[in-house]
Amino acid sequence: MPLTRRSFLTRSAAAAGAATVLPQSLFGRTNKAGANDRITVAGIGLGRRGRRLLRSFLDESDVRFVAIADVQQTNREIIRRTVNRHYGNEDCAAYSDMREILDRQDIDAVVIATADRWHGTASIMAARAGKDIFCEKPCAMTIEEARQLDEEVKKAGRIFQGGMQRRNVANFEVAVALARSGKLGKLHTLHAGIWLPQPVRPDLPGEPEPPADELDWNAWLGPAPYRPYNQEYVRGQWRYYDGLSAGWGLHDWASHTANLCQWAADADDTVPVDYWTEDDRLCARYANGLKLVMRVAGQVEDDGWLGLGSCPVRFEGDDGWVEAGDTGKIALSNESLLDEPPPEVFGIDATKHIREFLDAVKTRGATACDSTITRHTEIACHASAINWKLGRELTFDPATESFPGDDEANALRSRPRREPFTI
């Protein structure tokens, strides 16, 4: 069945009245599945973040987690033991090759939490294999891969949820609802907390590879350019190396915060058209004149930016502003905008986001970060990263997803996948 283009929580205030009343669904789960509606789930590349996601999946009574695929033996064993301990059996299968999971007809959905380089490629492979997909962000390594992912998911009729879980975290939901309700007046500036991109680092010196059954180094690299093995990559020090992280590191937080700004701006089906840099801020402008500012998250300045923890956002209008961050708190230009604060939920909590995904798997309904919403978020981030990389103003055409007449910028819209990890 075709996917709905977007879903928006009906949380905006009524046109009349001074305060926004929070819906009761913010305070607890409203949808529990019956025992006969079980969803069979498997994991692909579940490291530190993946283990957090695993716990949320295991806590759902309608999920049966049956398999893990990971090129690292240590990760495979941690996940296998965790799952078996949870269920009290030895049924969780462990594979080094994700294709063994994708070939299993009994698996309904996959959780992809590899590092950046594999997200888009693995998601496309999963869609073609008929699996529904929960994929950690950033979901695409390039503008072109974001397009490919969206088209393949829709072609296969699969449910997709990008891992931008803050769309289902209470204070961010309320902040967006206020921005869209009109209570802040006409929006003029959106602020997204980020880590700034970094120059590409030279490859680490080569070391002897571990045995293949402990780590398949070639598969670990996957579509990324080949380089000799070094244990620091595998220990998590892979960011800022060629082809290993998206947008030279920009997407680490921008995939979350730009996503929320897109939502607040009612711009899930488009991206900004102009990109430039002001000091250490990456700026963009939508066709309607609304400004997006990507700025260092922890840098408190004299313009009122509070930075409420990691991944903060701020939405400013002619009549007021609202700010939210991973502390779970919300700040307002006028406390009367809300009759009560939202429940404080830490921003990395994916519980509701996963529940929404599971419900959509059953109903074939919408998710907060479907493949099209994810596509435009990642493209906006990549366009900003290209602006930073080239150090000059850029113009982008959302219709063609290209930089008109700019060969240098257009050359950065895509990159080849290394053989044999092609699509």
C-alpha positions as CSV (number, residue, x, y, z in Angstrom):
1,M,0.0,0.0,0.0
2,P,1.3,3.5,-0.7
3,L,2.7,5.5,2.2
4,T,1.0,8.7,3.4
5,R,3.3,11.6,2.7
6,R,3.3,13.0,6.2
7,S,1.7,12.8,9.5
8,F,1.3,15.7,11.9
9,L,0.1,15.4,15.5
10,T,-3.1,17.4,16.1
11,R,-1.6,19.2,19.0
12,S,-1.9,22.8,17.9
13,A,-3.9,25.2,20.0
14,A,-7.4,26.2,19.0
15,A,-7.6,29.5,17.2
16,A,-9.2,31.1,20.2
17,G,-7.9,30.9,23.8
18,A,-4.7,32.0,25.5
19,A,-3.1,28.7,26.2
20,T,-2.2,25.5,24.5
21,V,-3.7,22.4,26.2
22,L,-1.5,19.4,26.0
23,P,-3.1,16.1,24.7
24,Q,-3.3,13.2,27.1
25,S,-1.4,11.0,24.7
26,L,1.8,12.9,25.7
27,F,1.5,11.4,29.2
28,G,1.3,7.7,28.3
29,R,1.0,5.1,25.6
30,T,-2.4,5.0,23.9
31,N,-2.0,2.0,21.6
32,K,-1.2,-1.6,22.8
33,A,-1.4,-4.4,20.4
34,G,-2.9,-7.8,21.1
35,A,-1.0,-11.0,21.4
36,N,-2.1,-12.2,18.0
37,D,-0.6,-9.1,16.2
38,R,3.0,-10.1,16.7
39,I,5.7,-8.4,14.5
40,T,8.9,-10.3,13.8
41,V,11.9,-8.1,13.9
42,A,15.6,-8.5,13.3
43,G,18.6,-6.1,13.8
44,I,21.4,-5.1,11.4
45,G,24.5,-3.6,13.0
46,L,23.4,-2.9,16.6
47,G,26.2,-1.2,18.5
48,R,25.8,1.2,21.4
49,R,22.9,3.1,20.0
50,G,21.4,-0.1,18.6
51,R,21.3,-1.6,22.0
52,R,19.2,1.2,23.3
53,L,16.8,0.7,20.4
54,L,16.8,-3.1,21.1
55,R,15.6,-2.5,24.6
56,S,12.6,-0.5,23.4
57,F,11.7,-3.2,20.9
58,L,12.0,-5.9,23.4
59,D,9.7,-4.0,25.8
60,E,6.9,-4.2,23.3
61,S,4.6,-7.2,23.9
62,D,3.7,-7.5,20.2
63,V,7.3,-7.8,19.0
64,R,9.4,-11.0,18.6
65,F,13.0,-10.2,18.0
66,V,14.5,-13.2,16.2
67,A,17.9,-12.4,14.7
68,I,20.9,-10.1,14.5
69,A,23.4,-9.5,11.7
70,D,26.6,-7.7,12.5
71,V,30.1,-7.9,10.9
72,Q,31.6,-7.8,14.5
73,Q,31.4,-11.0,16.5
74,T,31.4,-9.1,19.8
75,N,28.3,-7.1,18.8
76,R,26.6,-10.2,17.5
77,E,27.1,-12.1,20.7
78,I,26.0,-9.2,22.9
79,I,22.7,-8.8,21.0
80,R,22.2,-12.6,20.8
81,R,22.7,-13.1,24.6
82,T,20.6,-10.0,25.4
83,V,17.6,-11.3,23.3
84,N,17.9,-14.9,24.5
85,R,18.1,-13.8,28.2
86,H,15.0,-11.6,27.6
87,Y,12.9,-14.4,26.2
88,G,14.5,-17.2,28.3
89,N,15.5,-19.3,25.3
90,E,18.3,-19.7,22.7
91,D,16.2,-18.8,19.6
92,C,17.9,-15.6,18.4
93,A,20.0,-16.3,15.3
94,A,23.3,-14.5,14.7
95,Y,24.7,-13.8,11.3
96,S,27.7,-11.9,10.0
97,D,26.0,-11.1,6.6
98,M,22.8,-9.0,6.6
99,R,21.6,-10.8,3.5
100,E,20.8,-13.9,5.6
101,I,18.3,-11.8,7.5
102,L,16.9,-10.2,4.3
103,D,16.4,-13.6,2.8
104,R,14.3,-14.8,5.7
105,Q,10.6,-14.7,4.8
106,D,9.5,-14.9,8.4
107,I,11.0,-11.4,9.3
108,D,8.6,-8.5,8.9
109,A,10.9,-5.6,9.8
110,V,14.5,-4.7,10.4
111,V,16.2,-2.2,12.7
112,I,19.3,-0.7,11.0
113,A,21.8,1.0,13.4
114,T,25.1,0.6,11.6
115,A,27.3,3.7,11.3
116,D,26.5,6.3,8.6
117,R,28.1,4.6,5.6
118,W,25.7,1.7,5.6
119,H,22.3,3.3,6.5
120,G,21.1,4.2,3.0
121,T,22.4,1.1,1.2
122,A,21.2,-1.3,3.8
123,S,17.7,0.4,3.9
124,I,17.4,0.1,0.1
125,M,18.4,-3.6,0.3
126,A,15.8,-4.1,3.0
127,A,13.1,-2.4,1.0
128,R,13.8,-4.6,-2.0
129,A,13.7,-7.6,0.2
130,G,10.2,-6.7,1.4
131,K,11.1,-5.6,4.9
132,D,9.7,-2.6,6.8
133,I,12.5,-0.4,8.1
134,F,13.5,1.5,11.2
135,C,16.8,3.2,10.3
136,E,19.0,5.3,12.5
137,K,20.0,8.7,11.2
138,P,21.6,10.0,9.1
139,C,19.7,7.9,6.6
140,A,21.6,8.9,3.5
141,M,25.3,9.6,2.7
142,T,24.4,12.0,-0.2
143,I,21.6,13.9,-1.8
144,E,21.4,11.3,-4.5
145,E,21.2,8.5,-1.9
146,A,18.3,10.3,-0.1
147,R,16.4,10.3,-3.4
148,Q,17.2,6.6,-4.1
149,L,16.1,5.6,-0.6
150,D,12.7,7.4,-0.8
151,E,12.0,6.0,-4.3
152,E,12.9,2.5,-3.4
153,V,10.8,2.5,-0.2
154,K,7.8,3.8,-2.0
155,K,8.2,1.5,-4.9
156,A,8.3,-1.5,-2.6
157,G,5.4,-0.2,-0.5
158,R,7.3,-0.5,2.7
159,I,6.9,1.3,6.0
160,F,9.9,3.5,6.9
161,Q,10.8,5.4,10.1
162,G,13.9,7.5,10.1
163,G,15.5,7.5,13.6
164,M,14.8,11.2,14.3
165,Q,12.9,10.2,17.5
166,R,12.6,13.8,18.7
167,R,9.4,14.1,16.6
168,N,7.9,11.8,19.2
169,V,9.4,13.4,22.3
170,A,7.0,15.6,24.3
171,N,8.8,19.0,24.6
172,F,9.8,19.0,20.9
173,E,6.2,18.0,19.9
174,V,4.8,20.9,21.9
175,A,7.3,23.4,20.6
176,V,6.5,22.5,17.0
177,A,2.7,22.6,17.7
178,L,3.1,26.1,19.1
179,A,5.1,27.2,16.0
180,R,2.4,25.9,13.7
181,S,-0.5,27.1,15.8
182,G,0.1,30.8,14.9
183,K,0.6,31.8,18.6
184,L,4.1,32.9,17.9
185,G,2.9,35.1,15.0
186,K,4.4,34.7,11.6
187,L,7.6,32.6,11.8
188,H,10.8,34.4,10.6
189,T,13.7,32.4,12.0
190,L,14.3,28.7,12.9
191,H,17.4,27.7,14.9
192,A,18.9,24.2,14.8
193,G,21.7,23.2,17.2
194,I,24.5,21.3,15.4
195,W,28.0,20.1,15.5
196,L,30.0,22.0,12.8
197,P,31.4,19.9,9.9
198,Q,35.1,19.1,10.1
199,P,37.8,18.7,7.4
200,V,38.4,15.2,6.2
201,R,41.2,13.5,8.2
202,P,44.0,11.5,6.6
203,D,43.5,7.7,6.9
204,L,44.9,6.0,10.0
205,P,48.0,3.8,9.5
206,G,47.2,0.2,8.6
207,E,47.3,-2.6,11.2
208,P,47.0,-6.4,10.9
209,E,43.4,-7.4,10.3
210,P,41.7,-9.6,12.9
211,P,40.4,-13.0,11.9
212,A,37.4,-12.7,9.5
213,D,35.1,-14.5,11.9
214,E,35.8,-11.8,14.5
215,L,35.5,-8.9,12.1
216,D,34.8,-8.8,8.4
217,W,36.7,-5.6,7.6
218,N,35.7,-5.4,4.0
219,A,32.0,-5.7,4.9
220,W,32.5,-3.2,7.8
221,L,33.7,-0.6,5.2
222,G,30.9,-1.6,2.8
223,P,30.1,1.1,0.2
224,A,32.8,3.4,1.6
225,P,36.2,3.8,0.0
226,Y,38.7,1.1,0.9
227,R,41.4,1.8,3.5
228,P,43.6,-0.5,5.6
229,Y,42.2,-1.7,8.9
230,N,42.9,0.2,12.1
231,Q,41.2,-0.7,15.3
232,E,40.3,3.0,16.1
233,Y,37.8,3.0,13.3
234,V,36.0,0.0,14.8
235,R,36.1,1.5,18.3
236,G,34.0,4.4,17.1
237,Q,36.6,6.9,15.8
238,W,35.3,6.8,12.2
239,R,33.8,10.3,11.9
240,Y,35.5,12.8,9.6
241,Y,37.2,10.1,7.4
242,D,36.4,10.0,3.7
243,G,33.1,8.3,3.1
244,L,32.5,7.1,6.6
245,S,30.3,10.0,8.0
246,A,27.6,12.0,6.3
247,G,28.1,15.7,5.6
248,W,31.6,15.8,7.1
249,G,30.0,15.2,10.5
250,L,27.2,17.8,10.2
251,H,24.4,15.2,10.2
252,D,25.2,13.9,13.7
253,W,22.9,16.5,15.2
254,A,21.6,18.3,12.1
255,S,19.6,15.3,11.0
256,H,17.6,15.7,14.2
257,T,17.4,19.5,14.6
258,A,16.9,20.4,10.9
259,N,14.2,17.8,10.8
260,L,12.3,19.5,13.6
261,C,12.8,22.9,11.9
262,Q,11.4,21.5,8.6
263,W,8.4,20.2,10.6
264,A,7.8,23.5,12.4
265,A,8.0,25.3,9.0
266,D,5.5,23.0,7.4
267,A,8.3,22.2,4.9
268,D,8.5,18.4,5.0
269,D,8.0,18.3,1.3
270,T,10.7,20.8,0.3
271,V,14.1,22.2,1.3
272,P,15.6,25.7,1.5
273,V,16.7,27.3,-1.7
274,D,19.6,29.6,-0.6
275,Y,22.6,28.6,1.5
276,W,25.3,30.7,3.0
277,T,27.6,31.0,6.0
278,E,27.6,33.7,8.7
279,D,30.6,33.4,11.0
280,D,30.3,29.8,12.4
281,R,26.6,29.5,11.5
282,L,25.3,27.7,8.4
283,C,22.3,29.7,7.1
284,A,19.6,28.8,4.6
285,R,16.4,30.5,3.4
286,Y,13.2,28.9,2.2
287,A,11.4,30.1,-0.9
288,N,8.9,31.9,1.4
289,G,11.7,33.9,3.1
290,L,11.8,31.9,6.3
291,K,15.4,31.7,7.6
292,L,17.1,28.5,9.0
293,V,20.2,29.0,11.2
294,M,22.3,25.9,12.0
295,R,24.5,26.9,14.9
296,V,26.8,25.4,17.5
297,A,24.5,23.8,20.1
298,G,26.4,24.6,23.3
299,Q,27.4,28.1,22.3
300,V,25.2,30.5,24.4
301,E,25.2,34.0,22.9
302,D,23.6,37.4,23.4
303,D,20.8,36.8,21.0
304,G,18.7,34.8,23.5
305,W,19.8,31.3,22.4
306,L,19.6,29.1,25.5
307,G,20.7,25.7,24.2
308,L,18.7,23.4,26.4
309,G,21.0,20.4,26.3
310,S,22.0,18.6,23.2
311,C,20.0,18.9,19.9
312,P,18.3,22.2,20.8
313,V,15.9,24.1,18.5
314,R,14.3,27.5,18.7
315,F,11.4,28.8,16.6
316,E,11.0,32.6,16.4
317,G,7.9,34.5,15.2
318,D,6.8,38.1,15.2
319,D,4.9,37.6,18.5
320,G,7.1,35.3,20.4
321,W,9.5,32.3,20.5
322,V,9.8,28.8,21.9
323,E,12.9,26.7,22.5
324,A,13.4,23.0,23.4
325,G,16.3,20.6,23.8
326,D,17.2,17.2,25.1
327,T,16.9,18.1,28.7
328,G,13.2,17.6,28.2
329,K,12.5,21.2,29.1
330,I,10.8,23.9,27.1
331,A,11.4,27.7,27.3
332,L,8.9,30.3,26.1
333,S,8.8,34.1,25.5
334,N,5.5,34.1,27.4
335,E,4.6,31.4,29.9
336,S,0.9,32.0,29.1
337,L,1.4,30.2,25.8
338,L,1.0,26.9,27.7
339,D,-1.3,26.0,30.5
340,E,1.1,23.4,31.8
341,P,4.6,22.2,30.8
342,P,4.9,18.9,28.8
343,P,6.3,15.9,30.6
344,E,10.1,15.9,30.6
345,V,11.4,13.1,28.4
346,F,15.1,12.9,27.5
347,G,15.6,13.5,23.8
348,I,17.3,10.2,23.0
349,D,14.3,8.2,24.2
350,A,12.9,6.4,21.1
351,T,10.1,4.6,22.9
352,K,7.2,6.5,21.3
353,H,9.0,6.7,17.9
354,I,9.4,2.9,17.9
355,R,5.8,2.4,19.0
356,E,4.6,4.6,16.2
357,F,6.6,2.5,13.7
358,L,5.2,-0.7,15.0
359,D,1.7,0.6,14.7
360,A,2.3,1.7,11.2
361,V,3.7,-1.8,10.3
362,K,0.3,-3.2,11.3
363,T,-2.0,-0.6,9.8
364,R,0.2,0.4,6.8
365,G,-0.3,4.0,8.0
366,A,1.9,7.0,8.4
367,T,5.1,7.5,10.4
368,A,6.5,10.8,11.6
369,C,9.7,10.3,9.6
370,D,8.7,8.4,6.5
371,S,11.1,8.1,3.6
372,T,9.9,11.3,1.9
373,I,10.2,13.4,5.1
374,T,13.6,11.9,5.7
375,R,14.6,12.6,2.2
376,H,14.1,16.3,2.5
377,T,15.7,16.5,5.9
378,E,18.8,14.8,4.7
379,I,19.0,16.9,1.5
380,A,18.7,20.1,3.4
381,C,21.6,19.0,5.6
382,H,23.7,17.8,2.7
383,A,23.1,21.1,0.9
384,S,24.3,23.0,4.0
385,A,27.4,20.7,4.2
386,I,28.2,21.4,0.6
387,N,27.9,25.1,1.3
388,W,30.4,24.7,4.1
389,K,32.7,22.6,2.0
390,L,32.9,25.0,-0.9
391,G,32.9,28.1,1.3
392,R,30.5,30.2,-0.9
393,E,26.8,30.9,-1.4
394,L,24.8,28.3,-3.1
395,T,21.3,28.2,-4.8
396,F,19.4,25.0,-4.8
397,D,16.4,23.9,-6.8
398,P,14.1,21.6,-4.8
399,A,12.3,20.4,-7.9
400,T,15.5,19.0,-9.6
401,E,17.4,18.5,-6.3
402,S,20.4,20.2,-7.9
403,F,22.4,23.4,-7.8
404,P,21.5,25.1,-11.1
405,G,24.6,25.8,-13.3
406,D,27.0,24.9,-10.5
407,D,29.1,21.9,-11.6
408,E,31.3,22.0,-8.6
409,A,28.4,21.8,-6.1
410,N,26.6,19.2,-8.3
411,A,29.6,16.9,-8.2
412,L,29.1,16.6,-4.5
413,R,25.5,15.5,-4.7
414,S,26.6,11.9,-5.1
415,R,29.4,9.5,-4.7
416,P,29.9,5.9,-6.1
417,R,29.5,2.9,-3.9
418,R,32.5,0.6,-3.7
419,E,32.2,-2.7,-5.4
420,P,30.6,-5.1,-4.6
421,F,28.4,-3.0,-2.3
422,T,26.4,-1.4,-5.1
423,I,22.7,-1.0,-5.6
